[in-house]
């Protein structure tokens, strides 16, 4: 009974804290989400989260081993588990966008970052991980104004002002589950099954300032789902540069995948009671597919001692090979999914560091057992909104990891600030900051206690 009550207490605290995280940030998540106009292109803004530790170290950590975290990006690291672990986190983000014409806007939102459950089958040898997190966020708002000539009377033509409001919402989510296995003392491998699903919606509201023109709302919704896989490997070398140090090399490859689904286009006029579904070839929806490219990740982590950790990581994804059959289907081709003509290859390079003043001394003071993290990254987005200009993103990250009275359990506070895009031409610059809160519970489960 004591085992069950202990586990029930941990689960209760986990879900209470998680509810507070989500409740504080999800009020605007459905309407604003990421908030960047760049999420309008492709399948939305790609979300990269491996663990709260690596998020504060430049969003890399593909070779980073830790008993307190189970990085989702590299399945090979799932073998290195001692505790059964429950993790959850959410973030608040503020984005200020500026165009070359001096126009500006500001959006703020909070949303879920990841949920994770992992446990060892054999301690530090064979482990299982299940995770759920956003894969893309397709959320934006933009506006365009103008005028057009309207025949008011047979002898009178006047200019009618109009506003067109564009809005997108939704995105794809990923459920990942798999195994990590320690082959030798130095080599670990892992594999996962990745299930992707979600809905991408675009809405265009055209409003006229005067009769006889009617306001029109045009909306298309695309439902996608598919299955992919990820393979990972990790090599750990001891006493490389000095006695007691450790060098880790890790990488993972997410295989290309095809997502299938259907699209529905609806039209609503100002005098209509309900939206009308537009048909294509006598069908109310059309079927199609999109292809996702290979995603490769590689990282190096060096620990000269138990206090310091340094990481360097890279990501590459050839999105220029992306294709979609939705853009070939009749009238709906005017609303392409993905937009191959606006996509390019994506890459990211990141650096990170962590210092734990106490090192392996668990009897040091509280502040000495707080982990302090710092990182930075630069990334080329996979979208070219004008079909020719690469969009760059630069950001710095930082974080604190607070120990708790439960061994193996930590609470992390992460900070991130950066800039994305440019005001040249028709593009916009996003200046953003993000605050994330993560809870990582870890306890020894499924162990029978022996009486002496």
MITI-811305 format. One record per residue: x, y, z of N, C-alpha, C in turn. Coordinates in steps of 0.2 Angstrom, whole numbers, plus 2048, in hexadecimal, padded with zeros to 3 digits. Example, Ala and Ser with C-alpha at 12.3 -4.5 7.8 and 13.67 -1.06 7.14 Angstrom:
! residues 2
8427E482783E7EA8278427F0827 8407F58238447FB824840800827 
//
This chain:
! residues 452
8047FA800800800800804806800 80A80680480E80C80481180E7FD 8138087F98158097F281080D7EE 80A80A7EE80480D7EA8038147EC 8038157F380181C7F58068217F3 80D81F7F38128237F18128257EA 8108207E68108217DF80A8267DD 8048247E17FE8287E07FF8307E2 8038317E78058387E980983B7E4 80E8387E181283B7DC80E83D7D6 80A8387D48058397CE80183F7CF 7FE8407D57F98457D77FD84C7D6 80384C7D98078527D98098547D2 80B84F7CE80D8507C78078537C3 8018517C47FB8537C07F985A7C2 7F985B7C97F88627CC7FC8677C9 8038667C980786B7C780786C7BF 8058667BB8048677B47FE86B7B3 7F986A7B67F386E7B57F48757B6 7F88777BB7FA87E7BC7FE8817B7 80287D7B480687F7AE8028807A8 7FE87C7A77FA87C7A17F48827A2 7F18827A87EC8877A97EF88E7A9 7F588F7AA7F88967AA7F98987A3 7FA89379F7FD8957987F8894792 7F388F7937EF88D78E7E989178C 7E889678F7E289A78E7E289D787 7E889F7847E88A277E7EB89D779 7ED89777B7F08937767ED891770 7E68907717E288E76B7E2894766 7E289A7687E189F7637E88A2760 7ED8A27657F38A67637F98A1761 7FA89C7667FF89776580689A764 80989875F81089A75E8108A275D 80B8A475980A8AB75880F8AE752 8138AA74F8178AD74A8148AC743 8158B173F8128B17388158AC734 81C8AA73681F8A573281C89E733 81889D73881489773880F896733 80E89B72F80989B72A80C896724 81289572481589271E81788B720 81788671B81987F71D81387C721 81587872681187572A810878731 81387E73181388273781A88273A 81B886740821886743823880746 82987D74582B87774782D87874F 82B87375382D87375A83286E75C 83787075F83D86C76183D86C769 83C86676B83C86677383F85F774 84485E778847857779846856781 84885B78584885B78C84886278F 84686379584786A79884E86B799 85286779A85986879B85C86A794 85B86778F85E86978885B86F786 85587178785187778585587D788 85887D78E85B88279086388278E 86587D78A86C87D78886C87D780 86888277E86888377686487E772 85F87B77685A87677285E87176F 86386E77186786876E867862773 86D86077586D85B77A86C854777 86E85377186C84C76E871847770 87684977487B84477687B84577E 87784878187784A78887484578C 87884179187583C79587483F79C 86E83D79F86C8407A586883B7A9 86883A7AF8648367B385D8397B5 85D8407B48578447B68538467B0 8558447AA8518467A485284079F 84D83F79B84C83B79684B83E78F 85084078B84F84478584B840780 84684377D842840778845840771 84A84477084D84576985183F767 85483C76C85983676A85783076E 85382B76B85182576F857821772 85D82277086281E77386382077A 86282677C86382878385D825787 85882278585381F78985581978D 85B81678B85D81178E860813795 86281979686681B79C86181D7A1 85D8197A485881B7A88588177AF 85781A7B48578177BB8508187BE 84D81E7BD8478207C084181F7BB 83B81E7BE83581F7BA8348267BA 8328297B48328307B382C8337B0 8298387B382383C7B18268437B0 8258467AA82784D7A88228507A4 8218577A681C85B7A281F8627A3 81D86679D81F86D79D81B871799 81A87779A81787C79681B883796 81988779181D88D79081989378E 81B89979081889F78E81C8A3789 8198A578481E8A977F81B8AF77D 81F8B477C81D8BB7798218BC773 81D8BE76E8208C076781E8C7765 8238CB7638228D27618258D2759 8208D37558228D374E8228DA74B 8278DB7468278E17438298E073C 8258E47388268E473082B8EA72E 82D8E97288318EF72582D8F5724 8278F57248238FB7248218FE72B 8248FB7308238FE73681D8FC73A 8198F77378148F473B8168EF740 8138EF7458158EA74B80F8E774E 8108E175180B8DE75480E8DA75A 80A8D875F80C8D47658078CE766 80A8C87678068C37698098BF76F 8058BD7748078B97798038B377A 8068AD77C8038A777D8068A2781 80389D784806898787803891785 80788C785805886782809880785 80787A78480A874786811873782 81687178681C87078281E868781 81C86478681D85D78681A85978C 81885378B81784E79081B84878F 81D84579482183F79482183A799 82183479882182F79D82682979B 82B82879F83082379D83281F7A3 8358197A28368157A883B80F7A5 84080D7AA8458087A88418017A8 8437FC7A38417F57A48477F27A8 84D7F37A68537F17A98577F87AA 8587F97B185C8007B38628017AF 8628077AB8688097A886A8047A2 8658007A08677FC79A8617FC795 85B7FB7978557FB792850800795 84D80579184880979484380B78E 83D80D79183880F78D83681678E 83481978883282078982C821785 82782578782182778482082F784 81F83277F81F83A77F81983C77B 81784277C81284677881484D778 81485077281685777281485A76B 81486076A81286376481886275F 81686175981B86075381C86674F 81686974E81687074A81087474E 81187B74D80C87F74F80A88474A 8048837488028877427FD88D744 8008927477FC89774A7FE89E748 7FA8A27447FC8A97427F68AD741 7F78B47417F28B97407F58BE73C 7F28C07367F58C67327EF8C972F 7F08CF72C7EB8D37297ED8D7723 7E98D871E7EA8DC7187E48E0717 7E58E67157E08EB7147E08EE70D 7DB8F070A7DB8F37037D48F5701 7D38F76FB7CD8F96F87CC8F66F1 7C68F66EF7C58F46E87BE8F86E5 7BE8F86DF7B88FC6DC7B28F86DC 7AC8FB6DE7A68F86DF7A08FC6DB 79C8F86D77978FC6D37918FD6D8 7919036DB78B9056E07859066DC 78590A6D777F90B6D378190A6CB 77C9096C777E9086C078390E6BD 7829146C07879196BE78C91B6C3 78D9176C879191A6CE7969146D0 79C9156D07A19106D27A59136D8 7A690F6DD7A99126E37AE90D6E6 7B390F6E97B890B6EC7B59086F3 7B69016F47B38FE6FA7BA8FC6FE 7BA8FE7047C08FC7087BF8F570B 7C48F170B7C38EA70E7C98E8712 7C88E47177CD8E171B7CD8D971B 7D38D671A7D38CF7197D88CD71F 7D58C97247D88C67297DA8BF728 7E08BD7297E28B67287E48B372F 7E28AD7307E38AA7367E48A3735 7E98A07397EA8997397EA89673F 7E98907407E988C7477EA885746 7EC88274C7ED87B74C7F487974B 7F58737487FC8717487FC869749 80286674880385F74980685D750 80485875280685575980A84E758 80E84D75C81284775B812843762 81083C761810837766816833765 81B83276982182E76882282976E 82382376C82481D77082A81976E 82E81677283381277083880F775 83D80C77384280977884980C777 84D80C77C85480D77C85880777F 85D80577C8617FF77E86880077F 86B7FE7848737FF7858767F8782 87A7F977D87D7F377A8837F277D 8877F677F88D7F678388E7FB788 8937FB78B89480179089480878D 89780878789880E78389280F77E 88F80A77B88A80B77688380A778 87F80E77587880E77787480F770 86E80C76F86A80D76986380D76B 85F810767858811768854812762 84D81176384981175D842813760 83E81775C83781975E833819758 82C81875A827819755824820756 82382475182082B75181A82B74E 81582D75180E82E74F80C83674E 80B83874880A83F747802840745 7FF8457487F88467467F784E748 7F18507457EF8577467EB85A741 7E98607427E586473D7E886B73C 7E886D7367EB8737347E5877731 7E487D7347DE8817317E188872F 7DE88A7297DF8917277D8895726 7D889B7287D289F7287D38A5725 7CF8A77207CF8AE71D7C98B271D 7C88B77217C28BB7227C38C171E 7BF8C37197BF8C97157B98CD717 7BA8D371A7B58D771C7B58DE718 7AF8E07167AE8E67127AA8EB716 7AC8F17157AA8F77197A38F9717 7A08F771279A8F970F7968F470B 7908F570B78C8F170678D8F36FF 78B8EF6FA7888E96FB78C8E26FB 7928E36FC7978DE6FD7968DA704 7978D37037968CF70979C8CD70C 79D8CD7137A38CA7167A38C2715 7A98C07147AA8B97127AF8B6716 7AE8B07197B38AC71D7B48A6719 7BB8A57177BD89F7147C189B718 7C08947197C489071E7C688A71B 7CC88871C7CE88171A7D187D71F 7CF8777207D28737267D586D723 7DB86B7257DE8657227E0861728 7DE85B7287DF85672D7E485172B 7EA85072F7F084C72D7F1847732 7F48417307F683C7357FB837731 80083473580483073280982D737 80D82873581282573A819825737 81E82773B82582773982982373F 82F82473E83482174383A824744 83D82374A84482774B84982174E 84F82274C85481D74E85A822751 85D81F75686282375A86881F75C 86D82275D87381F760877823764 87B82176987F82576E885821770 88B824770891822771894826777 89682277D8998267838A0823784 8A48287848AB8277858AE82A78C 8B18267908B48297968BB82A796 8BE82F79A8C583079B8C8832794 8C58377908C783978A8CD83E78A 8CB84378D8D084978E8D4849795 8D084779A8D38467A08CF8417A4 8D283F7AA8CF83A7AE8C883C7B1 8C38387B08BD83A7B38B883D7AE 8BA83F7A88B68437A48B283E79F 8AD84179B8A983D7978A7840791 8A883D78B8A68407858A183B782 89B83F78089583B77D89483E776 89383977189183B76B88A837769 88683B76787F83876587C83B75F 87783775C87383A75786D836756 86883875286283575186083774A 85C833747859834740852832740 84E83773F84783673E845835736 84382F73584282D72E83C83172A 83D832724838835720831832721 82C83672182583372282083671E 81A83371C81583571880F83671D 80C83C71D80683D72080083E71B 7FA83A71D7F583A7197EF83E71C 7EA8407197E484371C7DF846716 7DB84B7197D684E7147D5855716 7D38597117D28607127CA861710 7C88667147C18697137C1870713 7BE87370E7BD87A70D7B687D70E 7B68827127AF8847147AF88C713 7A988E7117A789570F7A2898713 7A289E71679D8A171A79C8A8718 7968AA7167948B17147918B471A 7918BB71A78F8BE7207888BD722 7848BB71C77C8BA71E77B8B371E 7808AE71E77F8A771F77E8A5726 77A8A072877989E72F77F899730 78189572C78689072D78B890727 79188D72879688D72279488871D 79588971779488471279B881710 79A87A70F7A087670D7A1876706 7A68787037A78796FC7AA8726FA 7A786F6F47A88696F27AD8696EC 7B18646EB7B68636E67B585D6E2 7B385D6DC7B18576D87AB8536DB 7A68576DE7A18536E27A28516E9 7A88526EB7AA8506F27AB8556F7 7A98546FD7A985A7027B085B705 7B58567037BC8567067C0852701 7C68547017CB8506FC7D184D700 7D38476FE7D98447017DF8466FE 7E48467027EB8477007F0845705 7F78477047FC84570880284A708 80684A70D80C84E70D81284A70F 81884C70D81D84870F82284C713 82484971982984C71D83084971C 83584E71C83C84C71A83F848720 84584671F84984372484B849729 84C84772F84E84C734854848738 85A84C73786084973A86384E740 86584B74586784E74B86E84B74D 87384F74F87984D75187C851757 87F84E75C88185276288784F765 88B85476989185276D890855774 891851779891854780897852783 89A8577878A085578A8A0858792 8A18537968A185479D8A88537A0 8AC8597A18B38587A48B38567AB 8AD8577AF8AC8557B68A58547B7 8A38537BD89C8527BF8988597C0 89C85F7BF8998657C08978687B9 89B8677B489A86B7AE8988667A8 8948697A489286579E89286A798 89486879289486C78C891868786 88D86C78288A86877D88B86C776 88B86977188A86C76A886867766 88186A76287D86675E87B869758 87986575387686774C87086374A 86C86774686686474386686673C 86486173886386273085D85E72E 85986272A85385F727852862720 85285E71B85186071484A861712 84786671484086871383F86A70C 84486B70884386D7018418676FD 84186170083E85B6FD83785A6FF 83485E70282D85D70482885D6FE 8238596FF81E8596F98178586FC 81285B6F980B85A6FB8078596F5 8028546F57FE8536F07F78576F0 7F685A6F67F185F6F77F18656F2 7F78676F07F886D6EC7F786B6E5 7F58656E37F38636DC7EC8616DB 7E88636E07E18606E07DC8666DF 7DB8686D87D586C6D67D58736DA 7CF8756DB7CE87C6DE7D287D6E5 7D38786E87D68786EF7DE8796EE 7E18796E87E887A6E77E98826E8 7E58866E97E688D6EA7E888D6F2 7E78886F67E88886FD7ED8826FE 7F38836FC7F787D6FC7F987B704 7FA8757057FC87370C80487270B 80787571080E87571081287A70B 80F87B70581288070181987F6FF 81A87A6FB8218786F982687E6F7 8228836F38268886F082988D6F6 82788C6FC82989070182E88D706 83088770583488370983B882707 84088170C84788070B84A87C710 85087A71085387671585487971B 85387672185487972785A87672B 85D87A72F86387873386387C739 86687973E86787D74486E87B748 87187F74B87787E74E877881755 87887D75B87788076187D87E766 87E88276B883881770880882777 88287E77C87F87E78388487C788 88387E78E88787D79488387C79A 88587879F8828787A58878777AB 88687A7B088A8797B68868787BC 8888727C08858707C688A8717CB 88A8767CF88F8787D48918727D9 88C86E7DB88D8697DF8908637DC 8908627D689285C7D288F8567D5 8938517D789084B7DA88F84B7E1 8918517E48908517EC8898537ED 88584E7EF87E84F7F187C8527F7 8818537FB88085680288285E802 8838617FC8858687FC87E86C7FD 87F8727FE8798767FF8748767F9 86E8797FA8698797F586B87D7EF 86E8837EF8708877E98768837E5 87A87F7E987F87B7E587C8767E1 8768737E387386E7DF86E8717DA 86E8777D986A87A7D386E87A7CD 86B8787C886F8777C186E87E7BD 8738817BB8738877B78758867B0 8708887AB8718867A487188C7A0 87588C79A87589179587788E78F 87489178987588F78387389477D 87489277787289777187289276B 86E89576686D89176086C89675A 86D89475486B89874E86889374A 86389574685F89074285D89473C 85D89073685A89273085388E730 84E89273084788F72F84688C729 84188772984088472383B88771E 83A88D71F83589171B838897717 83689871183889E70E8328A270B 82F8A670F8288A970E8288AC707 82D8AF70582D8B26FE8308AE6F9 8328A86FA8358A36F683C8A46F4 83F8A86F78478A96F684B8AB6FC 8488AE70184C8B170784C8AC70D 8528AA70F8528A57158518A971B 84D8A672084B8A97268508A672C 8538AB72F8588A87348558AA73B 8578A67408548A774785B8A674C 85B8AB7508608AB75585D8AB75C 8608A776185D8A77688628A576D 8618A77738658A57798608A277E 86389D78185F89978686289978D 85E89879286189879985C89479D 85E8927A385A88E7A785D88C7AE 85888B7B385A8897B98568827BB 85A87D7BE8578777C08578767C7 8518767CA8508777D184F8707D4 85386D7D98528677DC84C8677E1 8498617E28448617E784685B7EC 84185B7F18428567F684184E7F4 83F84E7EE83E8477EB8448457E6 8488407E884E83F7E484C83D7DD 8508407D884E83F7D18498447CE 8478497D284184D7D08448547D0 8438587CB84585F7CA8408637C7 84086A7C883B86E7C58408737C1 83E8747BB8438787B683F87E7B4 8438847B484088A7B184588C7AC 84288D7A684688E7A084489579D 84989879A84889F79784B89F790 8488A278B84B8A27848498A9781 84D8AC77D84C8B277A8508B2773 84D8B576E8508B576884C8B9763 84F8B975D84C8BD75784B8B8751 8468B974D8458B57478438BA741 8468B973B8448BC7358478C3734 8448C77308478CD72E8428D272B 8438D872B83E8DD72983F8DF722 8448DB71E8458DD71783F8DA713 83E8DE70E8398DC7098328DC70D 82E8D670C8288D570F8288D1715 82E8D071782E8CB71D82E8CF724 82D8CC72982D8CF7308328CC735 8348D073A8388CD73F8348CC745 8358C67488338C474F8388C5754 8368C875983A8C875F8368C5765 8398C07688358BB76C8398BA772 8358B87778388B577D8338B0780 8368AB7838328A57868348A378D 82F8A279183089F79882D898798 83189379A82E88D79B82F88A7A2 82A8867A482A8837AB82987B7AA 82E8777AC82D8707AB82E86D7B2 82A8677B382A8637B982D85C7B7 83285A7BA8358537B883584F7BF 83084A7BF82F8467C583383F7C3 83783D7C883A8377C783B8337CE 83882C7CD8388287D383A8217D1 83C81D7D683D8167D48368127D5 83480F7D082D80C7D082F8047CE 8298007CF8297F97CD82F7F57D0 8317F77D68367F47DA8337F17E0 8347EA7E18317E77E78367E87ED 8337EA7F38377EB7F98377E57FD 83D7E37FF83F7DD80383F7DF80A 83C7DB80E83C7DC8158427D8818 8457DB81D84B7D78208497D6827 
//
